[in-house]
Amino acid sequence: MTSHADPASATVHGGPDLPQERRLVTGIPGPRSVELHQRKQQAVSSAVGTVLPVYAVAAGGGVVVDVDGNSLIDFGSGIAVTTVGNSHPGVVAAVTDQVAAFTHTCFMVTPYDGYVAVAERLNALTPGDHEKRTALFNSGAEAVENAVKIARSHTGRQAVVVFDHAYHGRTNLTMAMTAKNMPYKHGFGPFAGEVYRAPLSYPFRDGGRDGADAAAQAIEVIEKQVGATNLAAVVIEPILGEGGFVVPASGFLAAIAAWCRANGVVFVADEVQTGVARTGALFACEHEGVVPDLIVTAKGLAGGMPLSAVTGHAEIMDAPHTGGLGGTYGGNPVACAAALAVLEAVAADGLVERARAIEATMLPRLRALQQADPRIGDVRGRGAMIAIELVRPGTTEPDAALTAQLAAAAHADGLIVLTCGTWGNVLRFLPPLAIPDHLLEEGLDVLERIFAASR
């Protein structure tokens, strides 16, 4: 239930002491957030948008508290970043200790053990028992771009294949790899060359084609338009992120990976959004029994600190010349300390199992809502990565306007949700795995209420 209290009395400390409640004391956004947003408009490029202009002062568990004292249920996790929570005590302690020791030396100048320890952990945790190596970077896009560099160096080939509805980042190369024009690509070309696009398995929209058939269609396109002998890498999100949380039909990923192996093509799993327990497995490709040649992680890896990684077969990772990979901030010691604490928390707190429990709560309730509302064309996802696709009743025609309306209604009622999808018609839910059950249920109550009110 929404409570009304004096904003000045709201707790603003993060971590385990933060009350786990939805609390609305002003409209959304409140007056102090409005004031800050006016300052933002005067100081920050208008090209940097915000989904919900409430300005945070604390966050943890399953809530974000704003400057006006409102406490919002968090179904966004900073776009799948705060998997262990926004202020997990282990992460806070590790970061604090590392900051007190040193914040930077540059691993390429005077290295430190945190970088090595993160590499060792990722080598051990990622799928496959082959010998592996890891390189660390800052952002998901940077890691994806480096995965392509590594694949090109290993194969001596140039072409890269990605898929319909893909999102891989905002650098020049990863914009070329991303499928969606607005807001990611429009007006920013020309883009990097030798990037080709293949059809994806999209069960809701491809007539129920099974994974093997969908893969055969994609492979035919790749062989005709690119040719295996020209192809360095196939890069795919095991579950699409910005493209709409699309879960390819069973067998699709495995068939693409097998074709890559047979043709000497590097199979790259972009697990920037899906990795580190988000989907009810440590890595989403594990759901399909796929062992990628290279796997890219970021977002949930370091609890909000900027860190990304490329991990894979030693002979592939070692292909570039010495000095060919790196960057001033890549594998920053503070971010590495956070990542080690995150990976420890994932194991100690049982977060893979927690993601499965969140799925077991969310999917039945959302599917019941789908049965009652013909505007919900599809409910899909895994673990704590769940989405609903909204359409005009009786069709598969996307309804982006309804999606935006419902997202705004959720925000006004104290629930942070995000939209996505090629047509902007998908509501996506990414609760932190630290969210308590009562807030998860209350967030679903809010969704049911706003759907009922919009009919």
C-alpha positions, -999 to +999 in steps of 0.1 A: +000+000+000+012+035-007+021+054+025+022+091+029+048+106+053+070+136+058+097+135+030+122+148+055+117+117+077+125+093+048+156+071+054+183+079+029+209+054+039+215+025+014+222-011+021+204-034+045+191-006+066+170+009+038+133+002+044+119-021+017+087-004+010+069+015-018+063+049-004+049+079-023+050+112-005+048+135-035+038+132-071+063+116-094+085+134-101+085+155-068+094+191-065+130+186-057+134+162-086+118+187-109+143+214-097+172+191-103+159+182-137+157+218-146+194+220-136+201+189-157+185+205-187+208+236-184+240+216-177+238+183-195+235+177-232+199+172-243+210+141-261+214+124-228+178+113-219+163+099-188+135+073-185+122+086-152+134+121-140+134+112-103+168+119-087+181+092-064+197+096-030+197+060-019+190+025-033+192-011-021+173-043-019+144-037-042+139+001-039+153+034-051+147+064-029+145+099-044+153+134-032+117+139-023+115+109+000+096+087-024+106+050-024+100+033-057+100-005-064+129-012-087+120-035-117+149-020-137+182-026-118+199+002-137+193-019-169+204-052-154+234-039-135+225-041-098+219-078-098+231-082-062+214-050-052+226-013-054+245-014-022+254-050-013+275-049+020+302-071+005+306-049-025+306-017-004+333-031+019+354-044-010+352-010-029+359+010+003+390-011+011+403-008-025+397+030-027+417+034+006+446+014-010+447+029-044+422+038-072+445+034-103+479+025-115+469+012-150+472-026-153+494-021-184+519-001-164+521-016-129+496-045-126+478-057-095+462-089-083+426-079-085+426-079-123+443-114-123+418-127-097+388-115-117+402-132-148+408-164-129+372-164-116+357-158-150+379-185-166+366-209-140+329-199-141+322-194-178+309-225-197+334-251-209+364-268-192+389-258-219+419-236-211+407-199-211+420-164-209+403-131-200+408-095-209+390-067-189+376-035-203+351-008-191+318-011-209+298-038-227+302-021-260+340-019-255+341-056-247+320-066-277+343-045-300+373-062-285+357-096-290+355-088-327+391-076-328+402-109-311+381-130-336+395-112-366+431-116-353+425-153-347+409-161-380+425-137-403+391-129-416+371-096-415+333-102-417+310-102-387+275-116-385+249-103-361+211-108-360+178-090-364+167-071-333+202-072-319+217-046-296+255-045-290+264-010-281+270+026-291+305+027-304+309+030-342+314-007-347+287-017-322+263+007-337+268-011-370+261-043-352+230-029-335+197-034-354+176-005-340+179+029-357+163+052-331+177+063-308+210+044-312+221+049-348+201+078-364+223+105-378+256+089-366+269+072-397+288+061-417+293+030-397+320+004-397+319-021-426+319-058-429+289-063-406+261-085-419+227-093-404+209-127-403+174-135-393+167-144-357+145-170-342+116-149-327+089-175-317+061-149-313+067-135-348+080-163-370+050-186-372+062-211-346+092-222-366+114-244-344+149-236-335+165-259-361+145-245-390+152-210-379+189-217-377+189-233-411+173-201-425+199-179-408+228-201-420+215-200-456+216-162-454+251-162-439+265-186-465+249-168-495+256-132-484+289-136-466+305-170-470+321-189-442+356-184-455+352-146-451+336-147-416+355-140-385+327-142-359+290-147-353+279-125-324+246-131-306+228-124-274+215-157-260+184-138-250+180-104-267+181-074-244+171-041-260+156-060-289+127-072-267+139-100-244+134-125-272+142-160-262+152-179-294+135-213-299+152-242-284+180-255-306+186-223-325+218-212-306+232-248-306+227-251-343+244-217-350+273-226-327+277-260-343+279-244-378+305-220-365+326-248-351+324-267-384+335-236-404+362-222-381+341-192-372+343-177-337+310-180-319+306-150-295+279-149-268+271-113-259+260-119-223+263-082-213+227-082-201+221-119-195+252-128-176+260-133-139+229-151-127+203-128-143+184-156-162+185-184-136+218-197-148+252-181-143+252-175-181+222-177-204+239-198-230+239-226-204+202-230-207+208-243-243+239-263-234+260-240-256+297-234-249+308-202-268+343-196-281+342-161-265+318-148-239+313-111-232+302-099-198+295-065-182+264-049-165+259-073-136+296-082-133+307-054-109+277-042-090+275-008-106+312-003-111+323+000-148+338-033-158+335-057-187+353-088-199+359-110-228+366-146-218+373-176-241+396-202-255+432-195-247+444-199-283+418-174-295+423-149-267+461-150-272+459-144-309+464-106-309+499-093-306+511-081-272+498-046-266+469-052-290+444-053-262+440-029-233+430+006-223+439+031-196+410+022-173+403-014-183+402-036-153+403-007-129+412-020-094+381-006-077+359-022-103+378-055-099+373-054-062+336-049-067+334-078-093+351-102-069+326-093-042+297-097-067+308-131-078+312-142-041+277-129-033+262-147-063+274-180-048+270-172-011+235-157-015+222-184-039+214-158-066+211-183-094+183-200-075+169-167-065+165-157-102+146-189-108+123-182-079+116-147-093+107-163-126+084-188-108+066-158-092+065-135-122+056-157-151+024-173-138+010-139-127+019-122-160+005-151-180-028-149-160-028-112-169-023-122-205-053-145-204-074-116-192-060-089-216-058-095-254-034-066-257-006-088-242+006-107-272+034-126-255+050-132-221+085-144-222+119-145-205+140-164-180+149-158-144+147-122-135+147-111-171+110-111-181+090-091-206+055-087-221+050-077-257+020-054-263+000-056-295-034-045-310-059-072-298-062-101-322-031-091-342+007-090-338+007-053-347+030-036-321+014-010-298+041+013-288+017+040-276+001+017-251+035+005-239+046+041-232+013+048-215+016+018-192+053+026-183+043+061-174+014+048-152+038+024-135+062+052-127+035+074-113+024+045-090+059+040-077+072+012-099+103+016-121+099-003-154+117-001-187+105-004-223+124-020-252+119-038-284+125-029-321+090-014-322+091+000-286+062-022-276+078-044-249+077-038-212+108-054-196+112-063-160+147-067-144+143-067-106+174-070-086+179-105-073+181-089-038+144-078-040+123-092-012+093-113-021+067-088-008+080-060-030+081-084-060+045-092-054+035-056-048+052-046-081+031-072-099+000-058-081+009-024-095+011-038-130-022-055-127-038-023-115-024-001-143-035-027-169-070-027-155-071+011-154-060+014-191-088-007-205 
